[in-house]
Amino acid sequence: MSTEAAQPSTTHLAESPSSGMQQPTRWLIFFAAIMAGFAFLSTQHTEGESYGFYSLLPALLILVVAVITKKPLESIFAGIVAGLLLLDPTNLVSGLGDLSMGVVMDETIAWIVLVCGMMGGLINMLERGGSVLSFGELLARRIKTKRGTMLTTCCLGVMVFIDDYLNSLAVSASMKNLTDRYKISREKLAFLVDSTAAPVCILVPVSTWAVYFAALLEENGAAGEGNGMSLYIDAIPYMAYGWIALLVVFLVAAGILGDFGAMKQAEQRAQAGQPIPEGSQQDGFDISGIKKTSPIVGLINFLLPMAVLVAASVYYEIDLLLGALVASMFTMVLYFWQSLLNFGQLVDSMLDGFKVMLHPIAVVCAGFMLKEVNDQLGMTPYIIDSLSPYLSKELLPALVFAAMAAVVFATGSSWGVFVVSLPIVIPMALAMDMSMPLTVGALLSASAFGSHACFFSDSTVLSSQGSGCTPMQHALTQIPYAIIGAVFSFAALLVLGFMMA
């Protein structure tokens, strides 16, 4: 009996390595077949003509791979390779090289890399100097409930309105210890942070989003020279997704809107004593050897750099890069003067913080590479052209929101995609004599939704990085709430379109 009972186990162990080797081989064959299919489709395309429906296929492949692998960087890379094969399979390697060089040399990408890296360094200094810990302990003395912790997180997110990057990293860093204490999952923290990032930034005219889009509106004829910001401010009441997403997150934080789907599972795991999900890599900030300060001094050491960051960013015309540079130098002097960290430790903090941000930076850069591939395939014009027969003055805002939300969700580029779409949408709205503030509100709503919902957008990646979960864990728990916001936004814009037509 014992020999026979042992036999199946021995057979299983013997077959295990073989089955383990077969699994990667099957996936390799599967993806090779898909890529061969894209190469074949390129032969069916006539040069000079639109790629039509084919332009959507790389984005669809990314979604499929993301669901299978739960890895955003690998998913985006699969879409990039598929798109390049569709464009020209004979120049795949040179195409990848040219694409990489183009993205690396892009001014916007350079700004994002430096901002993310310097923000990582600044947060790391605040962590190692004990300021974040002191701030969290001070909050813990006054916040005694789970609901109070979540509402405080939302309120902090609303207060840090100048930029979604700053929001995603600073708020999550300051609230992690407190949310862990009250058994709030890291996915819930990422949702609270992300929902007060882009959705709030579009509603405040003193933000990086407002400055960028105001300039775009002037360039594309939506507003006269110097009137871009005025038009932006006029459009704020019509930015439906920003208002509704803000309402949803406060309803969730207050316990009025419950947990469901993947978020419910995450919260059940956290209540069982595991707020940090499996498979997530911690932020990497080394907080060993922190010098304890009094809570008041720690609070001042936290708030002063944040105040300098915001003030310097505003002074330099809402440039977060210059703001982060000034705040970093100020923090180094402040901490060195108090002997919290020596000069070598301060420099190491900046460098280590930059290294922690390398993966989020890689995902964001890959997203811009994907956006460039989609531009070459003509995905955005195809989607807009496909909707044109159904457009009317009344339906324009709602359909513009739906189309552009889909484009931003597929590309993860909440800013770059509008360089392509605004020259199409703005003349369309002018020709139909549609309210320009309402049209701009629909566009900014679409941008906020795409940034909020896409699993590889910059705010999603940074919120998950700062909160301590993977981008896919964050995206899957957040998407139901984002869809609720999108549905109500579409309905609101539909009603407004008929009212203002």
N, C-alpha and C positions, 0 to 999 in steps of 0.2 A: 504493500500500500504506500509506504513512505517513498519508495523508489519511483513508483508511478506518479505520485503526487509531485515529486520534485522535477519530473521530466518536462512538463509544460513550461515551468519557470526557466529551466536551462535553455529550452528551445527559444523562448521569448528573448532571453538575454543574448543568445547567439544571433538572433535576427535583428536586434535593436540597432547595432551600428549600421547595418545595411540599409534599414529603413530610414535611418537618420541621413545617410548619404543620398538616398533617393529623393528626399524632400527638396533640397536645393536644386537638384537636377531637374525636377519637374517644374519648379518655378522658373528656372533658367530657360527651359524649352518654351514655357508659356509666354514669357516676356519676349523671347526672341521671335515667336510667332506673331505677337502683336506688332512688334517693330517692323517685321517683314511686311505685315499688312499695311502699315503706314507708308513704307517705301513703295509698295505696289500702288497705293492710292495716288502717290505723287505722279506716277506714269499716266494716270487718268485725267490729270489736270492739264488744260491747255494754257500755255503761257500767255499772259496778258489778261486772262479772265479771272473773275472772282473765285475764291476757293469755296464760297457758299457754305453749305452745311459742314463740309470737311473742316472748316476753321474752328468748329466747336469740339471736334474730337479730342485734341490734346487736353483740353480742360476736363472733358468727361473722363478721360483716362486717369487724370490726377485724382479725381474724386474716387474712382474705383480702387486705385492703388492705395490711397489714403485709408479707405475703409478696411482694406486687407492688411496693410502693414502697420497702420497707426503711426507712421513716421512721415512728417511733413517734408523734410528736405529730400528724402528719396522719392517721394511722390512728385514733387515739383520737377526734379531732375528727369524723371520718366516722361513727364509732359514736355519738357524742353527738348529732349532727344526725339520724341515723337513728332513734335512740330518741325524740327530741323529736317527730319527724314521726309516729312510731307513737302517741305519747301524745296529741298535738293538733297537726295540721299547720297549723291556722289561727293558732296562737300561737307559731310557730317563733322569731321574733326576740325577742319578750317573754320566751319561755321560756329562751332563751339568756342574756338579760340577767339574769333572776331567778336562774338557775343560777349564773352567774358571781358575782353579788353574794353569794349564799348561801355559796359556797365561799370567797370572799375574806374574808368575815366570820367564818368558822368558826375557833374557837380552835385546833383541831388543825392546820389549814392555816397559820395565822399562826405557830405554833410551828415547823412544818417549814420555812417560808420563812426565818425568822430563824436557825434552826439551820444550815440549808444555807448561807445567806449568810455567817454568822459563821465556820463551819468553812472555807469557801472563803477568807475573809480571813485566818484564822489560818494555813492551809497556805501561802498566798501570802507572808505575812510570813516563815515558816520558809524558804521557797524563796529569797526575796530577801536574807535575812540570811545565807545560805550554810549554814544548819544542815542542811538536807536533803542538800545536796551533801556536806558533811563526814560525815554519818552514812552515806551510801552509800559514800564512799571508805573509811571505816573497815571497813565490812562487806566491801568488795572485797579488802581485805588479808587477810582471814581465810577468805573463801569462794572456792574455786578451781575449782569444778565447776558445771555446769549443774544437776545434781541437788541440790547443796548450796544453790544459789540458790533453787530452788523450795521446798525443805523449809524454808528460813529464812523465806520469804514466808508459808508456812502457819503456822509457829510464831509469827511476829509477829501474824498474824491471830487466832490463839487467845489471845494475850496481851492484845490490845485487844478485850476482851469486853464492855465496858460498853455499847456501842451500835454497831449496824451502820453508821450513817452515818460515825462516827469511823473505824471499820475500813476502810470502802470508800475514804475519802479519804486517811487518814494512811498506811496500809500501801502503797497504790499509789504515792503520791508518793515514799516513801522507797526503793522498790525498782525504779523504772522504769529508772534508769541502769544498774543491775546486771543486770537481765534483758535489756536491750538488748545489753550487753557479751557475754552468753553466748547471744545469738541466740534468745531466748525471745520468742515473739510476744506482742504486747500483748493479744490475745484470751486467751492462756494465763494471763497475769498477771491479767486481769480475772476469769477463772474461779477462780484460786487465792484471790484476794481475796474474791470474792463467796461462795465456798463456806465461808469462815471468818467470814462476817458474820452473817446471820440464823440459819443453822444452829447457830452457836456461841452467839449471844446468848440463844436459847431455853433452852440447857442450863445457864446460869449465873443463879442467883437474884439476883445483884447486876447487873442490867441494866435498861435502859429497858423492854424487852419484859416482864420479870418483874413490874415495878411496875405496868405498864398492865394486864396480863392478870389479875394478882391482884386488882386493884380490880374488874375486870369480873366475875370469878367470885363475888365477894361480892355485887355488885349483882344478879346473876341467880340467887341462891339455891343455888349450887353449894357454897358454904362459908359458915359463920357469920361474923358481924361480927368482923373482925380475924384471921380464919383463912384468908384468901385466899392469903397467901404460903405458909402451911404446906401447903395443898393443891397449890400450884404446885410446891413442892419435892418432894412425894410423887409428882408426875406426871413429874418429870424422867427417871427410868429408862424411862418408856414413850414418850418423845418420839423415836420410831423414826427419823424422817427426819433429825433433827439428828445422831444418832449415825452413821447410815449415810452421810450426805453428808460428814461429817467423815472417816470411814474411806475413802471414795472419793477425796477430794481428796488425802489423804496417799499413797494407792496410786498416784495419777497423778504426784504430785510425786516419789515414789521411783522411778518408771519401771516399776513392777510392772503397772499398768494403762495400756495404751498409748493413743495418739491415734487417733481415727477420725472419719470424717465431715468436717465443716467445720473441726474443730480440726486434723486431720491436714494439710489444705491450708494452714492458717494457719502451722503449724509448718514445713512445707516452704518456704513463702515466707520465713519468718524465717531458716531455715538458709541460704537463698540470699542473705542479707544485707539483708532488708527486714523488720525486726520490726514496724514501724509500718504498718498496712494502708492501702491507698488509700481516699480518701474520708473518712477520719477527721479531725476537727478537733482540733488539739492543745489542751491544757488552757488555753492563753492566759496562763499565768503568765509574767511578764517576769522573766527571771533575768539580764538583762544588767547589768553593773556590780556583780556580786556581790563583796563584800569577803571575801577569803579569810582564814580563821582557822586556828589549829592544829587538827588533828583532834580532840584532846581537848576543847578549848573548843567546837568545833562540835558535838560529841556532847552536851556539857552543855547547850548552847543548844537542842538538839533535844529531849532527854529531859526537861529541867526543865519547859517548857511542857506537854508531854504528861502529866507527873506532876501538875502543877497542874490540868490539865483533868479528869483522872480523879478526883483528890481533891476538887475543888470540886463536881463532879457528884454524887459520893457524899454530900458534906456537905449539899447541897441536895436530898436525897432522890431521887437518880438523875435529876436534871433537866439534860440535856445543854445546854440553852439557857443556863442560869445558869453552868454549868461552862465553856462556850465564852466567855461574857462575861468571866468572871474570868481565864481563860487568855489571852485576847486582851489585856486590860489589863496582865497580868503580862508578856507577851512584848514589848509596846510599851515598858514601862519598862526591861526587861532589855536590849533592843537599843539603845534610846536611850542608856542608861548606858554601853554599850560602844562607842558611836559607830558602830555598824554601819549604822544608818539614822537620818536626821533625822526630826523630827516630821512634816514634810510627806510624806516617803516612806512613813512608817508608815501615815498616814491613806490615802494613795493605794493602798497595798498592801491595806488592808481593803476599800476601795471597788472596786478592780479584782478582788479575789477574789470579792466579791459579784456583780460583773457576769459573771464566768466561770460562776457557778452559775445564771444566769438560765434557760438552756435546760433543765437538769435540773429546776429548780423549776417551769417551765412544764409539763413532762411530768407531774410528780407532781400538780400542781394539776388538770390535765386528767383524770388518773386518778380523782381524787376527784369531779370533775364526772360522769364516767362512772358511778362507783359510785352517785351520787345518782339518775341516770337509771335504772339497773338496779333500785334500791330502789323507785322509782315503778312500774316495770314488774312488780315482784314476782318477779324472777329467782331469788333465793335460796330463798324459800318454795316456789316451783314445783319446783326441783331436789330439795329435801328431801322435799316431798310425793310426788314421783314415785318416790322410793326407799322411802317408808314401807311399801308393801305387801311389800317384800322384807326389811324389817328384822326381826331377831330379836335376842335378847340376845347370842348368839354373834357375829353379823355386824355389830352396831352399830358397834364401833370402826373396823373396816376400811371400812365403807360411809360412815361420817361423814368419815373421812379422804378417801376418794375424792370425795365430794360437795363438801366444803368446799375441797379442793385445786382442783377445777374452778372453783369460784366465785371464789376468790382469784386464780387464773390468769387468769380472764376479766376481772376488775375491776382487778387490780393493787393492790388495797387489802388489805394483810395485816392491818391493824388495824381499819379501819372496818367491814368486812363482818361482823365478829363481834358488833358491836352489834345487828345484825339477826338473826344466826343463833343466838347463845347462848340467847335466850329460847325458841327452838324446841328446840334440841338438849338442853339441860340437863334440862328437864322430861321429855323422852323417855327420857333415861338414868335419871332417878330413878324413873320409872314402871316401867321394866324391871329395876330394882334392879341396874344395871350398875355396876362399879367406877368411881367418879368419877375417881380418878387416871388410870386407863386412858383414859377418855373425854376428859379434859383433854389427855392426851398425844397422842391422835389429832388433837384440834383444833389443838394447837400444831404438830404435824407438818405438818398441812395448810397452816397459815399460813406456816411456813418454806418449804415446797415452792413455794407460790404466789409468795412474795417472791423466791425463788431462780430460778424458771423463767420468770416472766412478763417479756416484753421491755420493758414500760413500768413495772415496779414501781420503787419508790424505790431499793432496794439495787442493782438491775440498772443503772439509769440512772447512779447515783453511781459504781458500780464501773467502768463503761465510761468515764465522764467522767474519773475519776482515772487510769485506766490508759492512756487515749489511743486508744480505738476507739469506734465507734458502738454504741448500745444493741442494734441488730439484729445487728451482727457479734458482739457478746458473747453475745447470746441464742442465736444459731444454733450457735455453737461449744459452748455450755454445755449446751444442752437434752438431748443424749444422756446426759450424766452425771447430770443431774437426773432423767431418766426412770428410769435404773438405780436411783437412790436411792428413787424413788417406788414402783417395782415391789417392791423388797425391803421397803420400809416397809409396803406393803399386805399382803404375805405375813406379815410379823412381827406386825402388828396382828390379822390373821386368826387366827394361831396363838394369840396372847395372849387373844383373845376367847373361843375355845373352852376354853382352860386356866382362865380366871378366871370363866367364866359360872356 
